[in-house]
Amino acid sequence: MNDSAKVYAGAAITLENKELGRSATVYSGADGMYYLRNVPPGTYTLEVRTTAALKKYRVVIQPKPYVDIMPIPAK
């Protein structure tokens, strides 16, 4: 498997919006997938934490039935 195909398995994924006072943490599966439900629209910080890395991203959630966020490569 090349580096671009690696995923964050078992990572703690936290989505936080301080203005709304909302925060939720889930864990990614072996395939790197994770799901956050009932997230209201707004701008959030997405934090990906593993034993080896911590990455933060700005994410804008639109009022849609679901939002796909691009995969986060484990580099």
PQR file of N, CA, C, O and H, with PARSE charges and radii, in Angstrom:
ATOM      1  N   MET A   1       0.845  -1.169   0.000 -0.4000 1.5000
ATOM      2  CA  MET A   1       0.000   0.000   0.000 -0.0000 2.0000
ATOM      3  C   MET A   1       0.893   1.236   0.000  0.5500 1.7000
ATOM      4  O   MET A   1       1.825   1.317   0.800 -0.5500 1.4000
ATOM      5  N   ASN A   2       0.627   2.196  -0.878 -0.4000 1.5000
ATOM      6  CA  ASN A   2       1.440   3.406  -0.901 -0.0000 2.0000
ATOM      7  C   ASN A   2       0.937   4.402   0.148  0.5500 1.7000
ATOM      8  O   ASN A   2      -0.153   4.227   0.693 -0.5500 1.4000
ATOM      9  H   ASN A   2      -0.130   2.130  -1.528  0.4000 1.0000
ATOM     10  N   ASP A   3       1.722   5.444   0.433 -0.4000 1.5000
ATOM     11  CA  ASP A   3       1.387   6.411   1.480 -0.0000 2.0000
ATOM     12  C   ASP A   3       0.049   7.086   1.254  0.5500 1.7000
ATOM     13  O   ASP A   3      -0.666   7.355   2.220 -0.5500 1.4000
ATOM     14  H   ASP A   3       2.607   5.587  -0.010  0.4000 1.0000
ATOM     15  N   SER A   4      -0.317   7.370   0.007 -0.4000 1.5000
ATOM     16  CA  SER A   4      -1.566   8.073  -0.255 -0.0000 2.0000
ATOM     17  C   SER A   4      -2.778   7.202   0.035  0.5500 1.7000
ATOM     18  O   SER A   4      -3.887   7.724   0.142 -0.5500 1.4000
ATOM     19  H   SER A   4       0.264   7.151  -0.777  0.4000 1.0000
ATOM     20  N   ALA A   5      -2.604   5.887   0.165 -0.4000 1.5000
ATOM     21  CA  ALA A   5      -3.723   4.982   0.423 -0.0000 2.0000
ATOM     22  C   ALA A   5      -3.901   4.688   1.914  0.5500 1.7000
ATOM     23  O   ALA A   5      -4.868   4.026   2.292 -0.5500 1.4000
ATOM     24  H   ALA A   5      -1.703   5.462   0.078  0.4000 1.0000
ATOM     25  N   LYS A   6      -2.993   5.164   2.767 -0.4000 1.5000
ATOM     26  CA  LYS A   6      -3.119   4.916   4.199 -0.0000 2.0000
ATOM     27  C   LYS A   6      -4.270   5.738   4.771  0.5500 1.7000
ATOM     28  O   LYS A   6      -4.577   6.824   4.280 -0.5500 1.4000
ATOM     29  H   LYS A   6      -2.208   5.702   2.460  0.4000 1.0000
ATOM     30  N   VAL A   7      -4.901   5.204   5.817 -0.4000 1.5000
ATOM     31  CA  VAL A   7      -5.984   5.916   6.484 -0.0000 2.0000
ATOM     32  C   VAL A   7      -5.727   5.949   7.986  0.5500 1.7000
ATOM     33  O   VAL A   7      -4.881   5.217   8.498 -0.5500 1.4000
ATOM     34  H   VAL A   7      -4.652   4.322   6.216  0.4000 1.0000
ATOM     35  N   TYR A   8      -6.459   6.799   8.679 -0.4000 1.5000
ATOM     36  CA  TYR A   8      -6.373   6.871  10.133 -0.0000 2.0000
ATOM     37  C   TYR A   8      -7.384   5.901  10.732  0.5500 1.7000
ATOM     38  O   TYR A   8      -8.541   6.266  10.945 -0.5500 1.4000
ATOM     39  H   TYR A   8      -7.147   7.395   8.263  0.4000 1.0000
ATOM     40  N   ALA A   9      -6.965   4.689  11.001 -0.4000 1.5000
ATOM     41  CA  ALA A   9      -7.827   3.699  11.643 -0.0000 2.0000
ATOM     42  C   ALA A   9      -7.765   3.900  13.149  0.5500 1.7000
ATOM     43  O   ALA A   9      -6.682   4.073  13.708 -0.5500 1.4000
ATOM     44  H   ALA A   9      -6.026   4.393  10.828  0.4000 1.0000
ATOM     45  N   GLY A  10      -8.916   3.878  13.810 -0.4000 1.5000
ATOM     46  CA  GLY A  10      -8.957   4.017  15.260 -0.0000 2.0000
ATOM     47  C   GLY A  10      -8.642   5.410  15.768  0.5500 1.7000
ATOM     48  O   GLY A  10      -8.311   5.578  16.941 -0.5500 1.4000
ATOM     49  H   GLY A  10      -9.795   3.737  13.356  0.4000 1.0000
ATOM     50  N   ALA A  11      -8.738   6.412  14.908 -0.4000 1.5000
ATOM     51  CA  ALA A  11      -8.460   7.791  15.316 -0.0000 2.0000
ATOM     52  C   ALA A  11      -9.652   8.372  16.056  0.5500 1.7000
ATOM     53  O   ALA A  11     -10.798   8.020  15.773 -0.5500 1.4000
ATOM     54  H   ALA A  11      -9.007   6.276  13.955  0.4000 1.0000
ATOM     55  N   ALA A  12      -9.383   9.262  17.003 -0.4000 1.5000
ATOM     56  CA  ALA A  12     -10.439  10.019  17.669 -0.0000 2.0000
ATOM     57  C   ALA A  12     -10.760  11.219  16.778  0.5500 1.7000
ATOM     58  O   ALA A  12      -9.888  12.044  16.504 -0.5500 1.4000
ATOM     59  H   ALA A  12      -8.453   9.547  17.233  0.4000 1.0000
ATOM     60  N   ILE A  13     -11.995  11.312  16.333 -0.4000 1.5000
ATOM     61  CA  ILE A  13     -12.442  12.391  15.458 -0.0000 2.0000
ATOM     62  C   ILE A  13     -13.365  13.288  16.269  0.5500 1.7000
ATOM     63  O   ILE A  13     -14.417  12.844  16.727 -0.5500 1.4000
ATOM     64  H   ILE A  13     -12.704  10.642  16.555  0.4000 1.0000
ATOM     65  N   THR A  14     -12.977  14.556  16.450 -0.4000 1.5000
ATOM     66  CA  THR A  14     -13.805  15.488  17.209 -0.0000 2.0000
ATOM     67  C   THR A  14     -14.243  16.623  16.305  0.5500 1.7000
ATOM     68  O   THR A  14     -13.428  17.233  15.614 -0.5500 1.4000
ATOM     69  H   THR A  14     -12.122  14.917  16.077  0.4000 1.0000
ATOM     70  N   LEU A  15     -15.538  16.899  16.316 -0.4000 1.5000
ATOM     71  CA  LEU A  15     -16.109  18.017  15.571 -0.0000 2.0000
ATOM     72  C   LEU A  15     -16.612  19.014  16.609  0.5500 1.7000
ATOM     73  O   LEU A  15     -17.411  18.664  17.477 -0.5500 1.4000
ATOM     74  H   LEU A  15     -16.200  16.403  16.877  0.4000 1.0000
ATOM     75  N   GLU A  16     -16.134  20.278  16.516 -0.4000 1.5000
ATOM     76  CA  GLU A  16     -16.481  21.268  17.539 -0.0000 2.0000
ATOM     77  C   GLU A  16     -16.873  22.595  16.924  0.5500 1.7000
ATOM     78  O   GLU A  16     -16.240  23.070  15.981 -0.5500 1.4000
ATOM     79  H   GLU A  16     -15.485  20.563  15.811  0.4000 1.0000
ATOM     80  N   ASN A  17     -17.926  23.190  17.470 -0.4000 1.5000
ATOM     81  CA  ASN A  17     -18.336  24.536  17.115 -0.0000 2.0000
ATOM     82  C   ASN A  17     -18.520  25.281  18.431  0.5500 1.7000
ATOM     83  O   ASN A  17     -19.517  25.074  19.123 -0.5500 1.4000
ATOM     84  H   ASN A  17     -18.440  22.804  18.237  0.4000 1.0000
ATOM     85  N   LYS A  18     -17.580  26.136  18.781 -0.4000 1.5000
ATOM     86  CA  LYS A  18     -17.619  26.846  20.062 -0.0000 2.0000
ATOM     87  C   LYS A  18     -18.780  27.828  20.126  0.5500 1.7000
ATOM     88  O   LYS A  18     -19.356  28.030  21.195 -0.5500 1.4000
ATOM     89  H   LYS A  18     -16.770  26.304  18.218  0.4000 1.0000
ATOM     90  N   GLU A  19     -19.137  28.450  18.983 -0.4000 1.5000
ATOM     91  CA  GLU A  19     -20.253  29.400  18.964 -0.0000 2.0000
ATOM     92  C   GLU A  19     -21.568  28.722  19.329  0.5500 1.7000
ATOM     93  O   GLU A  19     -22.392  29.305  20.034 -0.5500 1.4000
ATOM     94  H   GLU A  19     -18.669  28.286  18.115  0.4000 1.0000
ATOM     95  N   LEU A  20     -21.770  27.500  18.857 -0.4000 1.5000
ATOM     96  CA  LEU A  20     -22.992  26.756  19.158 -0.0000 2.0000
ATOM     97  C   LEU A  20     -22.879  25.975  20.465  0.5500 1.7000
ATOM     98  O   LEU A  20     -23.871  25.450  20.970 -0.5500 1.4000
ATOM     99  H   LEU A  20     -21.101  27.027  18.284  0.4000 1.0000
ATOM    100  N   GLY A  21     -21.665  25.903  21.007 -0.4000 1.5000
ATOM    101  CA  GLY A  21     -21.457  25.133  22.226 -0.0000 2.0000
ATOM    102  C   GLY A  21     -21.632  23.641  21.998  0.5500 1.7000
ATOM    103  O   GLY A  21     -22.104  22.921  22.878 -0.5500 1.4000
ATOM    104  H   GLY A  21     -20.859  26.330  20.597  0.4000 1.0000
ATOM    105  N   ARG A  22     -21.249  23.179  20.808 -0.4000 1.5000
ATOM    106  CA  ARG A  22     -21.431  21.773  20.455 -0.0000 2.0000
ATOM    107  C   ARG A  22     -20.084  21.121  20.170  0.5500 1.7000
ATOM    108  O   ARG A  22     -19.188  21.719  19.573 -0.5500 1.4000
ATOM    109  H   ARG A  22     -20.866  23.765  20.093  0.4000 1.0000
ATOM    110  N   SER A  23     -19.974  19.874  20.620 -0.4000 1.5000
ATOM    111  CA  SER A  23     -18.779  19.086  20.375 -0.0000 2.0000
ATOM    112  C   SER A  23     -19.173  17.615  20.410  0.5500 1.7000
ATOM    113  O   SER A  23     -19.981  17.203  21.242 -0.5500 1.4000
ATOM    114  H   SER A  23     -20.701  19.388  21.106  0.4000 1.0000
ATOM    115  N   ALA A  24     -18.605  16.832  19.513 -0.4000 1.5000
ATOM    116  CA  ALA A  24     -18.874  15.397  19.491 -0.0000 2.0000
ATOM    117  C   ALA A  24     -17.603  14.676  19.067  0.5500 1.7000
ATOM    118  O   ALA A  24     -16.867  15.153  18.204 -0.5500 1.4000
ATOM    119  H   ALA A  24     -17.948  17.167  18.837  0.4000 1.0000
ATOM    120  N   THR A  25     -17.350  13.523  19.679 -0.4000 1.5000
ATOM    121  CA  THR A  25     -16.187  12.707  19.331 -0.0000 2.0000
ATOM    122  C   THR A  25     -16.652  11.307  18.965  0.5500 1.7000
ATOM    123  O   THR A  25     -17.469  10.703  19.661 -0.5500 1.4000
ATOM    124  H   THR A  25     -17.948  13.135  20.380  0.4000 1.0000
ATOM    125  N   VAL A  26     -16.117  10.805  17.861 -0.4000 1.5000
ATOM    126  CA  VAL A  26     -16.340   9.424  17.419 -0.0000 2.0000
ATOM    127  C   VAL A  26     -14.974   8.846  17.070  0.5500 1.7000
ATOM    128  O   VAL A  26     -13.973   9.562  17.048 -0.5500 1.4000
ATOM    129  H   VAL A  26     -15.453  11.295  17.296  0.4000 1.0000
ATOM    130  N   TYR A  27     -14.943   7.555  16.800 -0.4000 1.5000
ATOM    131  CA  TYR A  27     -13.684   6.894  16.429 -0.0000 2.0000
ATOM    132  C   TYR A  27     -13.812   6.283  15.044  0.5500 1.7000
ATOM    133  O   TYR A  27     -14.838   5.693  14.705 -0.5500 1.4000
ATOM    134  H   TYR A  27     -15.757   6.973  16.818  0.4000 1.0000
ATOM    135  N   SER A  28     -12.762   6.430  14.252 -0.4000 1.5000
ATOM    136  CA  SER A  28     -12.787   5.878  12.897 -0.0000 2.0000
ATOM    137  C   SER A  28     -12.602   4.363  12.948  0.5500 1.7000
ATOM    138  O   SER A  28     -11.946   3.827  13.840 -0.5500 1.4000
ATOM    139  H   SER A  28     -11.929   6.909  14.527  0.4000 1.0000
ATOM    140  N   GLY A  29     -13.195   3.697  11.972 -0.4000 1.5000
ATOM    141  CA  GLY A  29     -13.080   2.246  11.876 -0.0000 2.0000
ATOM    142  C   GLY A  29     -11.768   1.840  11.212  0.5500 1.7000
ATOM    143  O   GLY A  29     -10.924   2.685  10.911 -0.5500 1.4000
ATOM    144  H   GLY A  29     -13.729   4.133  11.247  0.4000 1.0000
ATOM    145  N   ALA A  30     -11.611   0.552  10.990 -0.4000 1.5000
ATOM    146  CA  ALA A  30     -10.395   0.021  10.365 -0.0000 2.0000
ATOM    147  C   ALA A  30     -10.174   0.597   8.975  0.5500 1.7000
ATOM    148  O   ALA A  30      -9.039   0.681   8.505 -0.5500 1.4000
ATOM    149  H   ALA A  30     -12.296  -0.134  11.235  0.4000 1.0000
ATOM    150  N   ASP A  31     -11.271   0.999   8.310 -0.4000 1.5000
ATOM    151  CA  ASP A  31     -11.165   1.566   6.963 -0.0000 2.0000
ATOM    152  C   ASP A  31     -10.995   3.088   6.986  0.5500 1.7000
ATOM    153  O   ASP A  31     -10.935   3.723   5.933 -0.5500 1.4000
ATOM    154  H   ASP A  31     -12.193   0.931   8.692  0.4000 1.0000
ATOM    155  N   GLY A  32     -10.918   3.675   8.195 -0.4000 1.5000
ATOM    156  CA  GLY A  32     -10.756   5.116   8.316 -0.0000 2.0000
ATOM    157  C   GLY A  32     -12.064   5.895   8.283  0.5500 1.7000
ATOM    158  O   GLY A  32     -12.053   7.116   8.438 -0.5500 1.4000
ATOM    159  H   GLY A  32     -10.967   3.159   9.051  0.4000 1.0000
ATOM    160  N   MET A  33     -13.193   5.213   8.082 -0.4000 1.5000
ATOM    161  CA  MET A  33     -14.499   5.878   8.004 -0.0000 2.0000
ATOM    162  C   MET A  33     -15.021   6.212   9.394  0.5500 1.7000
ATOM    163  O   MET A  33     -14.744   5.505  10.363 -0.5500 1.4000
ATOM    164  H   MET A  33     -13.201   4.221   7.956  0.4000 1.0000
ATOM    165  N   TYR A  34     -15.780   7.298   9.477 -0.4000 1.5000
ATOM    166  CA  TYR A  34     -16.442   7.695  10.713 -0.0000 2.0000
ATOM    167  C   TYR A  34     -17.732   8.429  10.343  0.5500 1.7000
ATOM    168  O   TYR A  34     -17.870   8.939   9.231 -0.5500 1.4000
ATOM    169  H   TYR A  34     -16.006   7.872   8.690  0.4000 1.0000
ATOM    170  N   TYR A  35     -18.668   8.475  11.283 -0.4000 1.5000
ATOM    171  CA  TYR A  35     -19.951   9.117  11.039 -0.0000 2.0000
ATOM    172  C   TYR A  35     -20.311   9.997  12.227  0.5500 1.7000
ATOM    173  O   TYR A  35     -20.186   9.590  13.382 -0.5500 1.4000
ATOM    174  H   TYR A  35     -18.556   8.061  12.186  0.4000 1.0000
ATOM    175  N   LEU A  36     -20.756  11.196  11.927 -0.4000 1.5000
ATOM    176  CA  LEU A  36     -21.280  12.119  12.929 -0.0000 2.0000
ATOM    177  C   LEU A  36     -22.706  12.441  12.513  0.5500 1.7000
ATOM    178  O   LEU A  36     -22.947  12.846  11.376 -0.5500 1.4000
ATOM    179  H   LEU A  36     -20.858  11.527  10.989  0.4000 1.0000
ATOM    180  N   ARG A  37     -23.641  12.265  13.419 -0.4000 1.5000
ATOM    181  CA  ARG A  37     -25.049  12.460  13.087 -0.0000 2.0000
ATOM    182  C   ARG A  37     -25.612  13.704  13.789  0.5500 1.7000
ATOM    183  O   ARG A  37     -25.115  14.149  14.824 -0.5500 1.4000
ATOM    184  H   ARG A  37     -23.445  11.937  14.343  0.4000 1.0000
ATOM    185  N   ASN A  38     -26.680  14.242  13.171 -0.4000 1.5000
ATOM    186  CA  ASN A  38     -27.417  15.374  13.741 -0.0000 2.0000
ATOM    187  C   ASN A  38     -26.524  16.584  14.000  0.5500 1.7000
ATOM    188  O   ASN A  38     -26.565  17.185  15.073 -0.5500 1.4000
ATOM    189  H   ASN A  38     -27.084  13.880  12.331  0.4000 1.0000
ATOM    190  N   VAL A  39     -25.730  16.924  13.012 -0.4000 1.5000
ATOM    191  CA  VAL A  39     -24.834  18.084  13.115 -0.0000 2.0000
ATOM    192  C   VAL A  39     -25.524  19.277  12.461  0.5500 1.7000
ATOM    193  O   VAL A  39     -25.793  19.249  11.260 -0.5500 1.4000
ATOM    194  H   VAL A  39     -25.697  16.436  12.140  0.4000 1.0000
ATOM    195  N   PRO A  40     -25.814  20.330  13.237 -0.5600 1.5000
ATOM    196  CA  PRO A  40     -26.454  21.494  12.635  0.2800 2.0000
ATOM    197  C   PRO A  40     -25.485  22.248  11.726  0.5500 1.7000
ATOM    198  O   PRO A  40     -24.270  22.165  11.906 -0.5500 1.4000
ATOM    199  N   PRO A  41     -26.021  22.986  10.748 -0.5600 1.5000
ATOM    200  CA  PRO A  41     -25.168  23.769   9.856  0.2800 2.0000
ATOM    201  C   PRO A  41     -24.305  24.749  10.637  0.5500 1.7000
ATOM    202  O   PRO A  41     -24.708  25.262  11.681 -0.5500 1.4000
ATOM    203  N   GLY A  42     -23.120  24.998  10.114 -0.4000 1.5000
ATOM    204  CA  GLY A  42     -22.209  25.957  10.742 -0.0000 2.0000
ATOM    205  C   GLY A  42     -20.771  25.651  10.383  0.5500 1.7000
ATOM    206  O   GLY A  42     -20.489  24.736   9.610 -0.5500 1.4000
ATOM    207  H   GLY A  42     -22.792  24.581   9.266  0.4000 1.0000
ATOM    208  N   THR A  43     -19.873  26.420  10.948 -0.4000 1.5000
ATOM    209  CA  THR A  43     -18.443  26.241  10.731 -0.0000 2.0000
ATOM    210  C   THR A  43     -17.857  25.549  11.954  0.5500 1.7000
ATOM    211  O   THR A  43     -18.070  25.977  13.088 -0.5500 1.4000
ATOM    212  H   THR A  43     -20.102  27.164  11.576  0.4000 1.0000
ATOM    213  N   TYR A  44     -17.123  24.483  11.709 -0.4000 1.5000
ATOM    214  CA  TYR A  44     -16.605  23.636  12.772 -0.0000 2.0000
ATOM    215  C   TYR A  44     -15.100  23.446  12.631  0.5500 1.7000
ATOM    216  O   TYR A  44     -14.519  23.681  11.572 -0.5500 1.4000
ATOM    217  H   TYR A  44     -16.950  24.135  10.788  0.4000 1.0000
ATOM    218  N   THR A  45     -14.491  23.017  13.724 -0.4000 1.5000
ATOM    219  CA  THR A  45     -13.122  22.528  13.705 -0.0000 2.0000
ATOM    220  C   THR A  45     -13.202  21.018  13.790  0.5500 1.7000
ATOM    221  O   THR A  45     -13.816  20.474  14.707 -0.5500 1.4000
ATOM    222  H   THR A  45     -14.963  22.827  14.585  0.4000 1.0000
ATOM    223  N   LEU A  46     -12.582  20.339  12.833 -0.4000 1.5000
ATOM    224  CA  LEU A  46     -12.506  18.882  12.823 -0.0000 2.0000
ATOM    225  C   LEU A  46     -11.105  18.509  13.265  0.5500 1.7000
ATOM    226  O   LEU A  46     -10.119  18.889  12.632 -0.5500 1.4000
ATOM    227  H   LEU A  46     -12.083  20.781  12.087  0.4000 1.0000
ATOM    228  N   GLU A  47     -11.023  17.758  14.363 -0.4000 1.5000
ATOM    229  CA  GLU A  47      -9.731  17.352  14.915 -0.0000 2.0000
ATOM    230  C   GLU A  47      -9.577  15.848  14.751  0.5500 1.7000
ATOM    231  O   GLU A  47     -10.463  15.078  15.122 -0.5500 1.4000
ATOM    232  H   GLU A  47     -11.823  17.449  14.878  0.4000 1.0000
ATOM    233  N   VAL A  48      -8.449  15.439  14.195 -0.4000 1.5000
ATOM    234  CA  VAL A  48      -8.123  14.022  14.019 -0.0000 2.0000
ATOM    235  C   VAL A  48      -6.928  13.726  14.912  0.5500 1.7000
ATOM    236  O   VAL A  48      -5.840  14.263  14.708 -0.5500 1.4000
ATOM    237  H   VAL A  48      -7.728  16.064  13.895  0.4000 1.0000
ATOM    238  N   ARG A  49      -7.143  12.860  15.910 -0.4000 1.5000
ATOM    239  CA  ARG A  49      -6.087  12.569  16.882 -0.0000 2.0000
ATOM    240  C   ARG A  49      -5.767  11.073  16.870  0.5500 1.7000
ATOM    241  O   ARG A  49      -6.643  10.224  17.034 -0.5500 1.4000
ATOM    242  H   ARG A  49      -8.027  12.424  16.076  0.4000 1.0000
ATOM    243  N   THR A  50      -4.479  10.785  16.670 -0.4000 1.5000
ATOM    244  CA  THR A  50      -3.969   9.417  16.784 -0.0000 2.0000
ATOM    245  C   THR A  50      -2.824   9.441  17.789  0.5500 1.7000
ATOM    246  O   THR A  50      -2.466  10.500  18.305 -0.5500 1.4000
ATOM    247  H   THR A  50      -3.767  11.475  16.537  0.4000 1.0000
ATOM    248  N   THR A  51      -2.261   8.290  18.060 -0.4000 1.5000
ATOM    249  CA  THR A  51      -1.113   8.258  18.967 -0.0000 2.0000
ATOM    250  C   THR A  51       0.091   8.967  18.358  0.5500 1.7000
ATOM    251  O   THR A  51       0.983   9.404  19.086 -0.5500 1.4000
ATOM    252  H   THR A  51      -2.553   7.430  17.640  0.4000 1.0000
ATOM    253  N   ALA A  52       0.128   9.085  17.034 -0.4000 1.5000
ATOM    254  CA  ALA A  52       1.283   9.664  16.359 -0.0000 2.0000
ATOM    255  C   ALA A  52       1.046  11.067  15.797  0.5500 1.7000
ATOM    256  O   ALA A  52       2.004  11.743  15.422 -0.5500 1.4000
ATOM    257  H   ALA A  52      -0.596   8.729  16.443  0.4000 1.0000
ATOM    258  N   ALA A  53      -0.211  11.516  15.731 -0.4000 1.5000
ATOM    259  CA  ALA A  53      -0.470  12.786  15.050 -0.0000 2.0000
ATOM    260  C   ALA A  53      -1.710  13.479  15.592  0.5500 1.7000
ATOM    261  O   ALA A  53      -2.601  12.850  16.163 -0.5500 1.4000
ATOM    262  H   ALA A  53      -0.989  10.967  16.036  0.4000 1.0000
ATOM    263  N   LEU A  54      -1.744  14.794  15.395 -0.4000 1.5000
ATOM    264  CA  LEU A  54      -2.910  15.603  15.667 -0.0000 2.0000
ATOM    265  C   LEU A  54      -3.044  16.577  14.504  0.5500 1.7000
ATOM    266  O   LEU A  54      -2.132  17.357  14.227 -0.5500 1.4000
ATOM    267  H   LEU A  54      -1.020  15.305  14.931  0.4000 1.0000
ATOM    268  N   LYS A  55      -4.190  16.526  13.825 -0.4000 1.5000
ATOM    269  CA  LYS A  55      -4.442  17.428  12.709 -0.0000 2.0000
ATOM    270  C   LYS A  55      -5.768  18.115  12.938  0.5500 1.7000
ATOM    271  O   LYS A  55      -6.705  17.520  13.470 -0.5500 1.4000
ATOM    272  H   LYS A  55      -4.931  15.892  14.050  0.4000 1.0000
ATOM    273  N   LYS A  56      -5.843  19.390  12.527 -0.4000 1.5000
ATOM    274  CA  LYS A  56      -7.075  20.155  12.651 -0.0000 2.0000
ATOM    275  C   LYS A  56      -7.436  20.748  11.301  0.5500 1.7000
ATOM    276  O   LYS A  56      -6.570  21.177  10.538 -0.5500 1.4000
ATOM    277  H   LYS A  56      -5.082  19.873  12.095  0.4000 1.0000
ATOM    278  N   TYR A  57      -8.738  20.764  11.021 -0.4000 1.5000
ATOM    279  CA  TYR A  57      -9.257  21.259   9.753 -0.0000 2.0000
ATOM    280  C   TYR A  57     -10.478  22.129  10.018  0.5500 1.7000
ATOM    281  O   TYR A  57     -11.192  21.918  10.998 -0.5500 1.4000
ATOM    282  H   TYR A  57      -9.442  20.415  11.640  0.4000 1.0000
ATOM    283  N   ARG A  58     -10.714  23.082   9.169 -0.4000 1.5000
ATOM    284  CA  ARG A  58     -11.935  23.891   9.206 -0.0000 2.0000
ATOM    285  C   ARG A  58     -12.940  23.214   8.273  0.5500 1.7000
ATOM    286  O   ARG A  58     -12.626  22.900   7.125 -0.5500 1.4000
ATOM    287  H   ARG A  58     -10.134  23.253   8.373  0.4000 1.0000
ATOM    288  N   VAL A  59     -14.153  22.997   8.785 -0.4000 1.5000
ATOM    289  CA  VAL A  59     -15.188  22.313   8.015 -0.0000 2.0000
ATOM    290  C   VAL A  59     -16.465  23.142   8.072  0.5500 1.7000
ATOM    291  O   VAL A  59     -16.875  23.573   9.150 -0.5500 1.4000
ATOM    292  H   VAL A  59     -14.408  23.252   9.717  0.4000 1.0000
ATOM    293  N   VAL A  60     -17.099  23.371   6.924 -0.4000 1.5000
ATOM    294  CA  VAL A  60     -18.373  24.079   6.874 -0.0000 2.0000
ATOM    295  C   VAL A  60     -19.460  23.052   6.549  0.5500 1.7000
ATOM    296  O   VAL A  60     -19.421  22.391   5.511 -0.5500 1.4000
ATOM    297  H   VAL A  60     -16.767  23.021   6.048  0.4000 1.0000
ATOM    298  N   ILE A  61     -20.427  22.934   7.458 -0.4000 1.5000
ATOM    299  CA  ILE A  61     -21.537  22.005   7.269 -0.0000 2.0000
ATOM    300  C   ILE A  61     -22.716  22.790   6.710  0.5500 1.7000
ATOM    301  O   ILE A  61     -23.162  23.768   7.309 -0.5500 1.4000
ATOM    302  H   ILE A  61     -20.459  23.471   8.301  0.4000 1.0000
ATOM    303  N   GLN A  62     -23.211  22.358   5.571 -0.4000 1.5000
ATOM    304  CA  GLN A  62     -24.350  22.988   4.904 -0.0000 2.0000
ATOM    305  C   GLN A  62     -25.642  22.292   5.335  0.5500 1.7000
ATOM    306  O   GLN A  62     -25.601  21.139   5.765 -0.5500 1.4000
ATOM    307  H   GLN A  62     -22.849  21.563   5.084  0.4000 1.0000
ATOM    308  N   PRO A  63     -26.786  22.971   5.228 -0.5600 1.5000
ATOM    309  CA  PRO A  63     -28.056  22.338   5.585  0.2800 2.0000
ATOM    310  C   PRO A  63     -28.500  21.333   4.512  0.5500 1.7000
ATOM    311  O   PRO A  63     -29.336  21.643   3.663 -0.5500 1.4000
ATOM    312  N   LYS A  64     -27.934  20.148   4.568 -0.4000 1.5000
ATOM    313  CA  LYS A  64     -28.239  19.069   3.620 -0.0000 2.0000
ATOM    314  C   LYS A  64     -28.492  17.803   4.422  0.5500 1.7000
ATOM    315  O   LYS A  64     -28.131  17.733   5.597 -0.5500 1.4000
ATOM    316  H   LYS A  64     -27.255  19.896   5.258  0.4000 1.0000
ATOM    317  N   PRO A  65     -29.114  16.790   3.798 -0.5600 1.5000
ATOM    318  CA  PRO A  65     -29.356  15.537   4.526  0.2800 2.0000
ATOM    319  C   PRO A  65     -28.065  14.887   5.028  0.5500 1.7000
ATOM    320  O   PRO A  65     -28.054  14.275   6.096 -0.5500 1.4000
ATOM    321  N   TYR A  66     -26.980  15.017   4.263 -0.4000 1.5000
ATOM    322  CA  TYR A  66     -25.686  14.495   4.708 -0.0000 2.0000
ATOM    323  C   TYR A  66     -24.583  15.272   4.013  0.5500 1.7000
ATOM    324  O   TYR A  66     -24.798  15.868   2.958 -0.5500 1.4000
ATOM    325  H   TYR A  66     -26.989  15.514   3.396  0.4000 1.0000
ATOM    326  N   VAL A  67     -23.405  15.261   4.611 -0.4000 1.5000
ATOM    327  CA  VAL A  67     -22.242  15.952   4.047 -0.0000 2.0000
ATOM    328  C   VAL A  67     -21.081  14.976   4.056  0.5500 1.7000
ATOM    329  O   VAL A  67     -20.740  14.420   5.101 -0.5500 1.4000
ATOM    330  H   VAL A  67     -23.231  14.777   5.469  0.4000 1.0000
ATOM    331  N   ASP A  68     -20.475  14.765   2.903 -0.4000 1.5000
ATOM    332  CA  ASP A  68     -19.259  13.953   2.823 -0.0000 2.0000
ATOM    333  C   ASP A  68     -18.072  14.877   2.978  0.5500 1.7000
ATOM    334  O   ASP A  68     -17.978  15.907   2.310 -0.5500 1.4000
ATOM    335  H   ASP A  68     -20.751  15.217   2.055  0.4000 1.0000
ATOM    336  N   ILE A  69     -17.164  14.500   3.868 -0.4000 1.5000
ATOM    337  CA  ILE A  69     -15.922  15.246   4.039 -0.0000 2.0000
ATOM    338  C   ILE A  69     -14.830  14.420   3.380  0.5500 1.7000
ATOM    339  O   ILE A  69     -14.772  13.203   3.562 -0.5500 1.4000
ATOM    340  H   ILE A  69     -17.240  13.664   4.410  0.4000 1.0000
ATOM    341  N   MET A  70     -13.980  15.063   2.630 -0.4000 1.5000
ATOM    342  CA  MET A  70     -12.921  14.372   1.913 -0.0000 2.0000
ATOM    343  C   MET A  70     -12.096  13.526   2.870  0.5500 1.7000
ATOM    344  O   MET A  70     -11.927  13.895   4.032 -0.5500 1.4000
ATOM    345  H   MET A  70     -14.027  16.051   2.482  0.4000 1.0000
ATOM    346  N   PRO A  71     -11.574  12.385   2.391 -0.5600 1.5000
ATOM    347  CA  PRO A  71     -10.721  11.550   3.231  0.2800 2.0000
ATOM    348  C   PRO A  71      -9.492  12.323   3.694  0.5500 1.7000
ATOM    349  O   PRO A  71      -8.960  13.162   2.967 -0.5500 1.4000
ATOM    350  N   ILE A  72      -9.055  12.031   4.906 -0.4000 1.5000
ATOM    351  CA  ILE A  72      -7.876  12.674   5.462 -0.0000 2.0000
ATOM    352  C   ILE A  72      -6.723  11.685   5.349  0.5500 1.7000
ATOM    353  O   ILE A  72      -6.722  10.673   6.050 -0.5500 1.4000
ATOM    354  H   ILE A  72      -9.487  11.349   5.497  0.4000 1.0000
ATOM    355  N   PRO A  73      -5.750  11.943   4.496 -0.5600 1.5000
ATOM    356  CA  PRO A  73      -4.661  10.993   4.323  0.2800 2.0000
ATOM    357  C   PRO A  73      -3.755  10.926   5.554  0.5500 1.7000
ATOM    358  O   PRO A  73      -3.486  11.944   6.192 -0.5500 1.4000
ATOM    359  N   ALA A  74      -3.297   9.743   5.872 -0.4000 1.5000
ATOM    360  CA  ALA A  74      -2.393   9.539   7.009 -0.0000 2.0000
ATOM    361  C   ALA A  74      -0.974   9.673   6.529  0.5500 1.7000
ATOM    362  O   ALA A  74      -0.332   8.683   6.177 -0.5500 1.4000
ATOM    363  H   ALA A  74      -3.515   8.916   5.353  0.4000 1.0000
ATOM    364  N   LYS A  75      -0.476  10.905   6.512 -0.4000 1.5000
ATOM    365  CA  LYS A  75       0.899  11.163   6.060 -0.0000 2.0000
ATOM    366  C   LYS A  75       1.708  11.661   7.191  0.5500 1.7000
ATOM    367  O   LYS A  75       2.895  11.939   7.025 -0.5500 1.4000
ATOM    368  H   LYS A  75      -0.997  11.709   6.798  0.4000 1.0000
TER
END
